Amino acid sequence: MSETSYPYAIGRIKVQEAGLIDRTRWNRLWEADEAEALKLLDEIGYGAEAKDHSQLDNLIDAELTKTRNLINEITPDKTVTDLLLIPTDVHNIKAILKGQLQRVEVENLLLEGGGIPLDILQKALEHGDYSLLPECFREPLKRLEDVTDPRVISVTIDNAAYAQILETLSQQKHSSELLKKYYKAKIDFTNILTVLRANVLDWGTFKVKPLLIPGGEIEEKALLDATDIPNEQLAKQLGHGEHSILIKSVLERYAQDGNLSEVEQKFEDAAFNMIHERRSDSFSIGPIANYLFQRQAEGKALRVMFAGKRSGIKIPLAELGVI
């Protein structure tokens, strides 16, 4: 079997999935104090390649770096799998730029496992030399050098990333349909959340329009027309596209309780499930993307769990999204 085929890559992924933290281990971690939990992670080999095992962040960084390196090694189509790493780069770019703006240290907010090594990214943004960064970010970063509005920074980087992702996928003949649908859904979900937040803040279309990301299924006009309308009308106004049933259900619930965090979580879960449902495909990107996203979710859940332990709060596992 070719070592650049999907069956080969997915066979390697299935072996690695055995190392994901399972329900029994999550329960043990939940019951343990911080020191005991770190010891448990060490025992199961989580972050085994970290140089210093005394800090959770080191273990998570090592595990995500290992995951990225594995995917780079086995992928049958690096052009496509590289797209899966862009959201981590986007997170890091935003964190560094906002840290510079607020003059605060953001080292603990940065994530390993992206396509851009952190040392290169930090140096590029510190010195304003973007030549070593992916081309899609160079011109947007130059435009942002004198920008002080965090919202503009965020949407500019998002636009650059999604434009690159969709353009790359449009040129692929194989294995890209799942990711096209996934990223278009992510754009729609992000735009809907932008509209909901704008309505809470009583913004009009003038402020909302520059913050919308192109490329989704929901048209810009429908999104703009959803500003300044009663919450009860949002489901009808925005319930379009392939995920119309989900969107309508989520927005109908939002009209009842106004819980924006719940909307965000439901959209996040829906996007993840699009990939998770294809975890057993033998000839697609699905299993590779699913493994990466599970590792990323695992790291996020561990950070939240340990933060709770330090504050004396036992956050239910269901709220961490791991059960």
Secondary structure, 3 states (H helix, E strand, C coil): CCCCCHHHHHHHHHHHHCCCCCHHHHHHHHHCCHHHHHHHHHHCCCCCCCCCCCCHHHHHHHHHHHHHHHHHHHCCCHHHHHHHHHHHHHHHHHHHHHHHHHCCCCHHHCCCCCCCCHHHHHHHHHHCCCCCCCHHHHHHHHHCCCCCCHHHHHHHHHHHHHHHHHHHHHCCCCCCHHHHHHHHHHHHHHHHHHHHHHHHCCCCHHHHHHHCCCCCCCCHHHHHHCCCCCHHHHHHHHCCCCCHHHHHHHHHHHHHHCCHHHHHHHHHHHHHHHHHCCCCCCCCCHHHHHHHHHHHHHHHHHHHHHHHHHCCCCCCHHHHCCC
